[in-house]
Amino acid sequence: VNELAQSQLCPFVTSAEKGCIDGGGWWRKGCQYKGVLTATNRAQGTYPGLNWSGKRLSAVQMLIRPRGYIPPPKKPS
């Protein structure tokens, strides 16, 4: 299951106009608010840091491909 398929080609938006440091962000359809990840995302005080589905992440890497990118065919198992 590709959980990100519905977000393909959508703008990145945050849950608050203040940006990611105040909550979180996601790629959403039909929303014109665009944002960037500008927070340090380190756990500090009451801020838990970066998490995904309740699990604390130690690192995140965003990879961007050209619009016309075609993935290579999968190798048979």
PDB file of N, CA, C and O in Angstrom:
ATOM      1  N   VAL A   1       0.848  -1.178   0.000  1.00  0.00           N
ATOM      2  CA  VAL A   1       0.000   0.000   0.000  1.00  0.00           C
ATOM      3  C   VAL A   1       0.891   1.238   0.000  1.00  0.00           C
ATOM      4  O   VAL A   1       1.797   1.357   0.825  1.00  0.00           O
ATOM      5  N   ASN A   2       0.632   2.150  -0.920  1.00  0.00           N
ATOM      6  CA  ASN A   2       1.387   3.393  -0.995  1.00  0.00           C
ATOM      7  C   ASN A   2       0.575   4.495  -0.326  1.00  0.00           C
ATOM      8  O   ASN A   2      -0.345   5.046  -0.931  1.00  0.00           O
ATOM      9  N   GLU A   3       0.910   4.816   0.916  1.00  0.00           N
ATOM     10  CA  GLU A   3       0.160   5.813   1.673  1.00  0.00           C
ATOM     11  C   GLU A   3       0.353   7.227   1.137  1.00  0.00           C
ATOM     12  O   GLU A   3      -0.438   8.116   1.455  1.00  0.00           O
ATOM     13  N   LEU A   4       1.382   7.449   0.337  1.00  0.00           N
ATOM     14  CA  LEU A   4       1.656   8.787  -0.172  1.00  0.00           C
ATOM     15  C   LEU A   4       1.078   9.039  -1.558  1.00  0.00           C
ATOM     16  O   LEU A   4       1.161  10.162  -2.056  1.00  0.00           O
ATOM     17  N   ALA A   5       0.493   8.025  -2.196  1.00  0.00           N
ATOM     18  CA  ALA A   5      -0.005   8.164  -3.564  1.00  0.00           C
ATOM     19  C   ALA A   5      -1.021   9.292  -3.702  1.00  0.00           C
ATOM     20  O   ALA A   5      -0.996  10.020  -4.695  1.00  0.00           O
ATOM     21  N   GLN A   6      -1.912   9.453  -2.727  1.00  0.00           N
ATOM     22  CA  GLN A   6      -2.935  10.493  -2.823  1.00  0.00           C
ATOM     23  C   GLN A   6      -2.360  11.896  -2.690  1.00  0.00           C
ATOM     24  O   GLN A   6      -3.034  12.871  -3.020  1.00  0.00           O
ATOM     25  N   SER A   7      -1.131  12.011  -2.213  1.00  0.00           N
ATOM     26  CA  SER A   7      -0.504  13.312  -2.031  1.00  0.00           C
ATOM     27  C   SER A   7       0.403  13.702  -3.190  1.00  0.00           C
ATOM     28  O   SER A   7       1.033  14.758  -3.145  1.00  0.00           O
ATOM     29  N   GLN A   8       0.480  12.890  -4.204  1.00  0.00           N
ATOM     30  CA  GLN A   8       1.367  13.152  -5.333  1.00  0.00           C
ATOM     31  C   GLN A   8       1.036  14.488  -5.989  1.00  0.00           C
ATOM     32  O   GLN A   8      -0.127  14.779  -6.267  1.00  0.00           O
ATOM     33  N   LEU A   9       2.059  15.294  -6.232  1.00  0.00           N
ATOM     34  CA  LEU A   9       1.971  16.612  -6.872  1.00  0.00           C
ATOM     35  C   LEU A   9       1.164  17.632  -6.073  1.00  0.00           C
ATOM     36  O   LEU A   9       0.679  18.609  -6.644  1.00  0.00           O
ATOM     37  N   CYS A  10       1.012  17.428  -4.767  1.00  0.00           N
ATOM     38  CA  CYS A  10       0.282  18.368  -3.924  1.00  0.00           C
ATOM     39  C   CYS A  10       1.253  19.308  -3.215  1.00  0.00           C
ATOM     40  O   CYS A  10       2.404  18.939  -2.981  1.00  0.00           O
ATOM     41  N   PRO A  11       0.801  20.531  -2.867  1.00  0.00           N
ATOM     42  CA  PRO A  11       1.674  21.447  -2.132  1.00  0.00           C
ATOM     43  C   PRO A  11       1.864  20.973  -0.695  1.00  0.00           C
ATOM     44  O   PRO A  11       1.000  20.294  -0.140  1.00  0.00           O
ATOM     45  N   PHE A  12       2.999  21.333  -0.096  1.00  0.00           N
ATOM     46  CA  PHE A  12       3.258  21.023   1.305  1.00  0.00           C
ATOM     47  C   PHE A  12       2.637  22.127   2.147  1.00  0.00           C
ATOM     48  O   PHE A  12       2.906  23.306   1.921  1.00  0.00           O
ATOM     49  N   VAL A  13       1.816  21.757   3.109  1.00  0.00           N
ATOM     50  CA  VAL A  13       1.157  22.738   3.967  1.00  0.00           C
ATOM     51  C   VAL A  13       1.367  22.363   5.425  1.00  0.00           C
ATOM     52  O   VAL A  13       1.606  21.201   5.752  1.00  0.00           O
ATOM     53  N   THR A  14       1.276  23.362   6.298  1.00  0.00           N
ATOM     54  CA  THR A  14       1.425  23.118   7.724  1.00  0.00           C
ATOM     55  C   THR A  14       0.083  23.272   8.408  1.00  0.00           C
ATOM     56  O   THR A  14      -0.839  23.881   7.867  1.00  0.00           O
ATOM     57  N   SER A  15      -0.016  22.712   9.606  1.00  0.00           N
ATOM     58  CA  SER A  15      -1.280  22.760  10.337  1.00  0.00           C
ATOM     59  C   SER A  15      -1.548  24.136  10.926  1.00  0.00           C
ATOM     60  O   SER A  15      -2.675  24.430  11.322  1.00  0.00           O
ATOM     61  N   ALA A  16      -0.539  24.971  10.988  1.00  0.00           N
ATOM     62  CA  ALA A  16      -0.705  26.326  11.515  1.00  0.00           C
ATOM     63  C   ALA A  16       0.063  27.292  10.618  1.00  0.00           C
ATOM     64  O   ALA A  16       1.079  26.925  10.028  1.00  0.00           O
ATOM     65  N   GLU A  17      -0.415  28.501  10.520  1.00  0.00           N
ATOM     66  CA  GLU A  17       0.265  29.477   9.666  1.00  0.00           C
ATOM     67  C   GLU A  17       1.670  29.792  10.156  1.00  0.00           C
ATOM     68  O   GLU A  17       2.488  30.301   9.389  1.00  0.00           O
ATOM     69  N   LYS A  18       1.967  29.499  11.418  1.00  0.00           N
ATOM     70  CA  LYS A  18       3.298  29.759  11.967  1.00  0.00           C
ATOM     71  C   LYS A  18       4.333  28.785  11.429  1.00  0.00           C
ATOM     72  O   LYS A  18       5.531  29.026  11.574  1.00  0.00           O
ATOM     73  N   GLY A  19       3.911  27.717  10.825  1.00  0.00           N
ATOM     74  CA  GLY A  19       4.842  26.764  10.228  1.00  0.00           C
ATOM     75  C   GLY A  19       4.984  25.486  11.022  1.00  0.00           C
ATOM     76  O   GLY A  19       4.312  25.278  12.033  1.00  0.00           O
ATOM     77  N   CYS A  20       5.865  24.642  10.548  1.00  0.00           N
ATOM     78  CA  CYS A  20       6.039  23.296  11.104  1.00  0.00           C
ATOM     79  C   CYS A  20       6.470  23.290  12.558  1.00  0.00           C
ATOM     80  O   CYS A  20       6.153  22.353  13.291  1.00  0.00           O
ATOM     81  N   ILE A  21       7.186  24.314  12.988  1.00  0.00           N
ATOM     82  CA  ILE A  21       7.688  24.316  14.358  1.00  0.00           C
ATOM     83  C   ILE A  21       6.538  24.318  15.372  1.00  0.00           C
ATOM     84  O   ILE A  21       6.741  23.963  16.533  1.00  0.00           O
ATOM     85  N   ASP A  22       5.346  24.710  14.948  1.00  0.00           N
ATOM     86  CA  ASP A  22       4.207  24.798  15.851  1.00  0.00           C
ATOM     87  C   ASP A  22       3.262  23.607  15.727  1.00  0.00           C
ATOM     88  O   ASP A  22       2.214  23.600  16.372  1.00  0.00           O
ATOM     89  N   GLY A  23       3.588  22.624  14.940  1.00  0.00           N
ATOM     90  CA  GLY A  23       2.684  21.484  14.796  1.00  0.00           C
ATOM     91  C   GLY A  23       3.216  20.471  13.820  1.00  0.00           C
ATOM     92  O   GLY A  23       4.070  19.661  14.177  1.00  0.00           O
ATOM     93  N   GLY A  24       2.737  20.494  12.603  1.00  0.00           N
ATOM     94  CA  GLY A  24       3.192  19.536  11.606  1.00  0.00           C
ATOM     95  C   GLY A  24       2.799  19.989  10.222  1.00  0.00           C
ATOM     96  O   GLY A  24       2.206  21.053  10.047  1.00  0.00           O
ATOM     97  N   GLY A  25       3.128  19.188   9.252  1.00  0.00           N
ATOM     98  CA  GLY A  25       2.800  19.544   7.881  1.00  0.00           C
ATOM     99  C   GLY A  25       2.560  18.304   7.044  1.00  0.00           C
ATOM    100  O   GLY A  25       2.912  17.190   7.431  1.00  0.00           O
ATOM    101  N   TRP A  26       1.954  18.521   5.892  1.00  0.00           N
ATOM    102  CA  TRP A  26       1.661  17.411   4.991  1.00  0.00           C
ATOM    103  C   TRP A  26       1.419  17.947   3.599  1.00  0.00           C
ATOM    104  O   TRP A  26       1.218  19.146   3.410  1.00  0.00           O
ATOM    105  N   TRP A  27       1.439  17.054   2.626  1.00  0.00           N
ATOM    106  CA  TRP A  27       1.106  17.417   1.252  1.00  0.00           C
ATOM    107  C   TRP A  27      -0.391  17.224   1.097  1.00  0.00           C
ATOM    108  O   TRP A  27      -0.898  16.124   1.314  1.00  0.00           O
ATOM    109  N   ARG A  28      -1.113  18.287   0.722  1.00  0.00           N
ATOM    110  CA  ARG A  28      -2.573  18.198   0.651  1.00  0.00           C
ATOM    111  C   ARG A  28      -3.103  18.750  -0.656  1.00  0.00           C
ATOM    112  O   ARG A  28      -2.557  19.697  -1.223  1.00  0.00           O
ATOM    113  N   LYS A  29      -4.180  18.137  -1.119  1.00  0.00           N
ATOM    114  CA  LYS A  29      -4.866  18.627  -2.319  1.00  0.00           C
ATOM    115  C   LYS A  29      -5.817  19.755  -1.923  1.00  0.00           C
ATOM    116  O   LYS A  29      -6.387  19.747  -0.831  1.00  0.00           O
ATOM    117  N   GLY A  30      -5.979  20.709  -2.813  1.00  0.00           N
ATOM    118  CA  GLY A  30      -6.955  21.765  -2.609  1.00  0.00           C
ATOM    119  C   GLY A  30      -6.571  22.814  -1.599  1.00  0.00           C
ATOM    120  O   GLY A  30      -7.426  23.598  -1.186  1.00  0.00           O
ATOM    121  N   CYS A  31      -5.334  22.863  -1.185  1.00  0.00           N
ATOM    122  CA  CYS A  31      -4.899  23.869  -0.225  1.00  0.00           C
ATOM    123  C   CYS A  31      -3.773  24.677  -0.858  1.00  0.00           C
ATOM    124  O   CYS A  31      -2.829  24.113  -1.411  1.00  0.00           O
ATOM    125  N   GLN A  32      -3.877  25.975  -0.776  1.00  0.00           N
ATOM    126  CA  GLN A  32      -2.887  26.834  -1.420  1.00  0.00           C
ATOM    127  C   GLN A  32      -1.779  27.280  -0.476  1.00  0.00           C
ATOM    128  O   GLN A  32      -0.839  27.946  -0.910  1.00  0.00           O
ATOM    129  N   TYR A  33      -1.867  26.926   0.810  1.00  0.00           N
ATOM    130  CA  TYR A  33      -0.820  27.314   1.748  1.00  0.00           C
ATOM    131  C   TYR A  33       0.367  26.390   1.583  1.00  0.00           C
ATOM    132  O   TYR A  33       0.252  25.182   1.790  1.00  0.00           O
ATOM    133  N   LYS A  34       1.503  26.947   1.214  1.00  0.00           N
ATOM    134  CA  LYS A  34       2.714  26.147   1.043  1.00  0.00           C
ATOM    135  C   LYS A  34       3.657  26.450   2.196  1.00  0.00           C
ATOM    136  O   LYS A  34       3.674  27.568   2.711  1.00  0.00           O
ATOM    137  N   GLY A  35       4.434  25.468   2.600  1.00  0.00           N
ATOM    138  CA  GLY A  35       5.364  25.680   3.693  1.00  0.00           C
ATOM    139  C   GLY A  35       6.646  24.918   3.467  1.00  0.00           C
ATOM    140  O   GLY A  35       6.763  24.120   2.537  1.00  0.00           O
ATOM    141  N   VAL A  36       7.598  25.174   4.325  1.00  0.00           N
ATOM    142  CA  VAL A  36       8.867  24.468   4.282  1.00  0.00           C
ATOM    143  C   VAL A  36       9.196  24.007   5.688  1.00  0.00           C
ATOM    144  O   VAL A  36       8.728  24.589   6.667  1.00  0.00           O
ATOM    145  N   LEU A  37       9.982  22.986   5.786  1.00  0.00           N
ATOM    146  CA  LEU A  37      10.395  22.472   7.083  1.00  0.00           C
ATOM    147  C   LEU A  37      11.554  23.327   7.574  1.00  0.00           C
ATOM    148  O   LEU A  37      12.671  23.212   7.069  1.00  0.00           O
ATOM    149  N   THR A  38      11.295  24.178   8.552  1.00  0.00           N
ATOM    150  CA  THR A  38      12.317  25.107   9.021  1.00  0.00           C
ATOM    151  C   THR A  38      12.726  24.858  10.463  1.00  0.00           C
ATOM    152  O   THR A  38      13.703  25.447  10.926  1.00  0.00           O
ATOM    153  N   ALA A  39      12.019  24.014  11.179  1.00  0.00           N
ATOM    154  CA  ALA A  39      12.329  23.761  12.582  1.00  0.00           C
ATOM    155  C   ALA A  39      13.526  22.830  12.714  1.00  0.00           C
ATOM    156  O   ALA A  39      13.857  22.089  11.789  1.00  0.00           O
ATOM    157  N   THR A  40      14.173  22.879  13.879  1.00  0.00           N
ATOM    158  CA  THR A  40      15.277  21.957  14.136  1.00  0.00           C
ATOM    159  C   THR A  40      14.751  20.549  14.394  1.00  0.00           C
ATOM    160  O   THR A  40      15.459  19.566  14.172  1.00  0.00           O
ATOM    161  N   ASN A  41      13.511  20.454  14.863  1.00  0.00           N
ATOM    162  CA  ASN A  41      12.856  19.176  15.153  1.00  0.00           C
ATOM    163  C   ASN A  41      13.544  18.360  16.229  1.00  0.00           C
ATOM    164  O   ASN A  41      13.399  17.139  16.273  1.00  0.00           O
ATOM    165  N   ARG A  42      14.287  19.018  17.092  1.00  0.00           N
ATOM    166  CA  ARG A  42      14.871  18.336  18.249  1.00  0.00           C
ATOM    167  C   ARG A  42      13.890  18.426  19.407  1.00  0.00           C
ATOM    168  O   ARG A  42      13.240  19.453  19.602  1.00  0.00           O
ATOM    169  N   ALA A  43      13.784  17.351  20.168  1.00  0.00           N
ATOM    170  CA  ALA A  43      12.903  17.360  21.330  1.00  0.00           C
ATOM    171  C   ALA A  43      13.415  18.396  22.326  1.00  0.00           C
ATOM    172  O   ALA A  43      14.571  18.343  22.748  1.00  0.00           O
ATOM    173  N   GLN A  44      12.549  19.338  22.698  1.00  0.00           N
ATOM    174  CA  GLN A  44      12.911  20.392  23.647  1.00  0.00           C
ATOM    175  C   GLN A  44      11.687  20.733  24.478  1.00  0.00           C
ATOM    176  O   GLN A  44      10.601  20.922  23.930  1.00  0.00           O
ATOM    177  N   GLY A  45      11.846  20.814  25.784  1.00  0.00           N
ATOM    178  CA  GLY A  45      10.727  21.177  26.649  1.00  0.00           C
ATOM    179  C   GLY A  45       9.525  20.282  26.408  1.00  0.00           C
ATOM    180  O   GLY A  45       9.619  19.061  26.534  1.00  0.00           O
ATOM    181  N   THR A  46       8.389  20.887  26.060  1.00  0.00           N
ATOM    182  CA  THR A  46       7.176  20.107  25.805  1.00  0.00           C
ATOM    183  C   THR A  46       7.074  19.656  24.355  1.00  0.00           C
ATOM    184  O   THR A  46       6.178  18.884  24.014  1.00  0.00           O
ATOM    185  N   TYR A  47       7.975  20.124  23.496  1.00  0.00           N
ATOM    186  CA  TYR A  47       7.953  19.723  22.081  1.00  0.00           C
ATOM    187  C   TYR A  47       8.622  18.361  21.933  1.00  0.00           C
ATOM    188  O   TYR A  47       9.800  18.225  22.264  1.00  0.00           O
ATOM    189  N   PRO A  48       7.896  17.334  21.439  1.00  0.00           N
ATOM    190  CA  PRO A  48       8.437  15.974  21.384  1.00  0.00           C
ATOM    191  C   PRO A  48       9.432  15.720  20.261  1.00  0.00           C
ATOM    192  O   PRO A  48      10.037  14.649  20.206  1.00  0.00           O
ATOM    193  N   GLY A  49       9.611  16.683  19.370  1.00  0.00           N
ATOM    194  CA  GLY A  49      10.496  16.450  18.231  1.00  0.00           C
ATOM    195  C   GLY A  49       9.719  15.822  17.086  1.00  0.00           C
ATOM    196  O   GLY A  49       8.489  15.858  17.067  1.00  0.00           O
ATOM    197  N   LEU A  50      10.429  15.257  16.150  1.00  0.00           N
ATOM    198  CA  LEU A  50       9.818  14.701  14.945  1.00  0.00           C
ATOM    199  C   LEU A  50       9.325  13.277  15.204  1.00  0.00           C
ATOM    200  O   LEU A  50      10.071  12.441  15.714  1.00  0.00           O
ATOM    201  N   ASN A  51       8.060  13.004  14.849  1.00  0.00           N
ATOM    202  CA  ASN A  51       7.529  11.651  15.036  1.00  0.00           C
ATOM    203  C   ASN A  51       6.635  11.283  13.863  1.00  0.00           C
ATOM    204  O   ASN A  51       6.126  12.150  13.153  1.00  0.00           O
ATOM    205  N   TRP A  52       6.456   9.992  13.675  1.00  0.00           N
ATOM    206  CA  TRP A  52       5.618   9.454  12.595  1.00  0.00           C
ATOM    207  C   TRP A  52       4.776   8.351  13.196  1.00  0.00           C
ATOM    208  O   TRP A  52       5.313   7.353  13.677  1.00  0.00           O
ATOM    209  N   SER A  53       3.464   8.515  13.177  1.00  0.00           N
ATOM    210  CA  SER A  53       2.532   7.536  13.759  1.00  0.00           C
ATOM    211  C   SER A  53       2.905   7.196  15.195  1.00  0.00           C
ATOM    212  O   SER A  53       2.858   6.034  15.599  1.00  0.00           O
ATOM    213  N   GLY A  54       3.275   8.213  15.958  1.00  0.00           N
ATOM    214  CA  GLY A  54       3.592   8.015  17.362  1.00  0.00           C
ATOM    215  C   GLY A  54       4.985   7.500  17.648  1.00  0.00           C
ATOM    216  O   GLY A  54       5.336   7.312  18.813  1.00  0.00           O
ATOM    217  N   LYS A  55       5.792   7.264  16.626  1.00  0.00           N
ATOM    218  CA  LYS A  55       7.153   6.766  16.823  1.00  0.00           C
ATOM    219  C   LYS A  55       8.149   7.894  16.588  1.00  0.00           C
ATOM    220  O   LYS A  55       8.054   8.617  15.596  1.00  0.00           O
ATOM    221  N   ARG A  56       9.099   8.041  17.497  1.00  0.00           N
ATOM    222  CA  ARG A  56      10.123   9.077  17.408  1.00  0.00           C
ATOM    223  C   ARG A  56      11.101   8.747  16.294  1.00  0.00           C
ATOM    224  O   ARG A  56      11.607   7.627  16.224  1.00  0.00           O
ATOM    225  N   LEU A  57      11.371   9.707  15.425  1.00  0.00           N
ATOM    226  CA  LEU A  57      12.309   9.509  14.319  1.00  0.00           C
ATOM    227  C   LEU A  57      13.645  10.146  14.652  1.00  0.00           C
ATOM    228  O   LEU A  57      13.692  11.252  15.190  1.00  0.00           O
ATOM    229  N   SER A  58      14.722   9.462  14.337  1.00  0.00           N
ATOM    230  CA  SER A  58      16.047  10.025  14.578  1.00  0.00           C
ATOM    231  C   SER A  58      16.539  10.822  13.382  1.00  0.00           C
ATOM    232  O   SER A  58      17.411  11.678  13.527  1.00  0.00           O
ATOM    233  N   ALA A  59      15.991  10.554  12.198  1.00  0.00           N
ATOM    234  CA  ALA A  59      16.405  11.280  10.993  1.00  0.00           C
ATOM    235  C   ALA A  59      15.330  11.149   9.921  1.00  0.00           C
ATOM    236  O   ALA A  59      14.557  10.191   9.906  1.00  0.00           O
ATOM    237  N   VAL A  60      15.299  12.129   9.031  1.00  0.00           N
ATOM    238  CA  VAL A  60      14.373  12.126   7.901  1.00  0.00           C
ATOM    239  C   VAL A  60      15.132  12.619   6.685  1.00  0.00           C
ATOM    240  O   VAL A  60      15.950  13.533   6.785  1.00  0.00           O
ATOM    241  N   GLN A  61      14.862  12.018   5.544  1.00  0.00           N
ATOM    242  CA  GLN A  61      15.494  12.449   4.302  1.00  0.00           C
ATOM    243  C   GLN A  61      14.410  12.598   3.243  1.00  0.00           C
ATOM    244  O   GLN A  61      13.655  11.660   2.985  1.00  0.00           O
ATOM    245  N   MET A  62      14.334  13.779   2.630  1.00  0.00           N
ATOM    246  CA  MET A  62      13.367  14.004   1.565  1.00  0.00           C
ATOM    247  C   MET A  62      14.113  13.951   0.237  1.00  0.00           C
ATOM    248  O   MET A  62      15.088  14.673   0.030  1.00  0.00           O
ATOM    249  N   LEU A  63      13.649  13.099  -0.645  1.00  0.00           N
ATOM    250  CA  LEU A  63      14.257  12.960  -1.963  1.00  0.00           C
ATOM    251  C   LEU A  63      13.279  13.489  -3.001  1.00  0.00           C
ATOM    252  O   LEU A  63      12.097  13.146  -2.979  1.00  0.00           O
ATOM    253  N   ILE A  64      13.766  14.314  -3.898  1.00  0.00           N
ATOM    254  CA  ILE A  64      12.913  14.913  -4.920  1.00  0.00           C
ATOM    255  C   ILE A  64      13.406  14.480  -6.286  1.00  0.00           C
ATOM    256  O   ILE A  64      14.595  14.580  -6.590  1.00  0.00           O
ATOM    257  N   ARG A  65      12.489  13.997  -7.107  1.00  0.00           N
ATOM    258  CA  ARG A  65      12.824  13.553  -8.458  1.00  0.00           C
ATOM    259  C   ARG A  65      12.197  14.496  -9.472  1.00  0.00           C
ATOM    260  O   ARG A  65      11.220  15.180  -9.168  1.00  0.00           O
ATOM    261  N   PRO A  66      12.760  14.533 -10.681  1.00  0.00           N
ATOM    262  CA  PRO A  66      12.147  15.349 -11.728  1.00  0.00           C
ATOM    263  C   PRO A  66      10.733  14.851 -12.035  1.00  0.00           C
ATOM    264  O   PRO A  66      10.431  13.671 -11.853  1.00  0.00           O
ATOM    265  N   ARG A  67       9.882  15.746 -12.496  1.00  0.00           N
ATOM    266  CA  ARG A  67       8.490  15.402 -12.792  1.00  0.00           C
ATOM    267  C   ARG A  67       8.385  14.227 -13.763  1.00  0.00           C
ATOM    268  O   ARG A  67       7.497  13.388 -13.609  1.00  0.00           O
ATOM    269  N   GLY A  68       9.254  14.148 -14.740  1.00  0.00           N
ATOM    270  CA  GLY A  68       9.181  13.091 -15.744  1.00  0.00           C
ATOM    271  C   GLY A  68       9.862  11.789 -15.361  1.00  0.00           C
ATOM    272  O   GLY A  68      10.001  10.898 -16.199  1.00  0.00           O
ATOM    273  N   TYR A  69      10.291  11.659 -14.104  1.00  0.00           N
ATOM    274  CA  TYR A  69      11.000  10.453 -13.667  1.00  0.00           C
ATOM    275  C   TYR A  69      10.120   9.215 -13.821  1.00  0.00           C
ATOM    276  O   TYR A  69       8.947   9.219 -13.449  1.00  0.00           O
ATOM    277  N   ILE A  70      10.700   8.170 -14.368  1.00  0.00           N
ATOM    278  CA  ILE A  70      10.013   6.880 -14.496  1.00  0.00           C
ATOM    279  C   ILE A  70      10.847   5.856 -13.729  1.00  0.00           C
ATOM    280  O   ILE A  70      11.998   5.607 -14.089  1.00  0.00           O
ATOM    281  N   PRO A  71      10.286   5.261 -12.680  1.00  0.00           N
ATOM    282  CA  PRO A  71      11.058   4.300 -11.898  1.00  0.00           C
ATOM    283  C   PRO A  71      11.395   3.061 -12.715  1.00  0.00           C
ATOM    284  O   PRO A  71      10.619   2.649 -13.577  1.00  0.00           O
ATOM    285  N   PRO A  72      12.558   2.468 -12.443  1.00  0.00           N
ATOM    286  CA  PRO A  72      12.919   1.251 -13.171  1.00  0.00           C
ATOM    287  C   PRO A  72      11.983   0.108 -12.784  1.00  0.00           C
ATOM    288  O   PRO A  72      11.429   0.111 -11.684  1.00  0.00           O
ATOM    289  N   PRO A  73      11.801  -0.863 -13.670  1.00  0.00           N
ATOM    290  CA  PRO A  73      10.935  -2.004 -13.337  1.00  0.00           C
ATOM    291  C   PRO A  73      11.512  -2.793 -12.165  1.00  0.00           C
ATOM    292  O   PRO A  73      12.728  -2.893 -12.000  1.00  0.00           O
ATOM    293  N   LYS A  74      10.619  -3.345 -11.364  1.00  0.00           N
ATOM    294  CA  LYS A  74      11.058  -4.147 -10.218  1.00  0.00           C
ATOM    295  C   LYS A  74      11.644  -5.456 -10.704  1.00  0.00           C
ATOM    296  O   LYS A  74      11.181  -6.050 -11.678  1.00  0.00           O
ATOM    297  N   LYS A  75      12.686  -5.893  -9.989  1.00  0.00           N
ATOM    298  CA  LYS A  75      13.309  -7.178 -10.312  1.00  0.00           C
ATOM    299  C   LYS A  75      12.428  -8.302  -9.785  1.00  0.00           C
ATOM    300  O   LYS A  75      11.875  -8.184  -8.691  1.00  0.00           O
ATOM    301  N   PRO A  76      12.286  -9.388 -10.539  1.00  0.00           N
ATOM    302  CA  PRO A  76      11.485 -10.520 -10.041  1.00  0.00           C
ATOM    303  C   PRO A  76      12.116 -11.119  -8.787  1.00  0.00           C
ATOM    304  O   PRO A  76      13.340 -11.189  -8.675  1.00  0.00           O
ATOM    305  N   SER A  77      11.280 -11.548  -7.852  1.00  0.00           N
ATOM    306  CA  SER A  77      11.803 -12.120  -6.602  1.00  0.00           C
ATOM    307  C   SER A  77      12.125 -13.574  -6.745  1.00  0.00           C
ATOM    308  O   SER A  77      12.574 -14.204  -5.788  1.00  0.00           O
TER     309      SER A  77
END
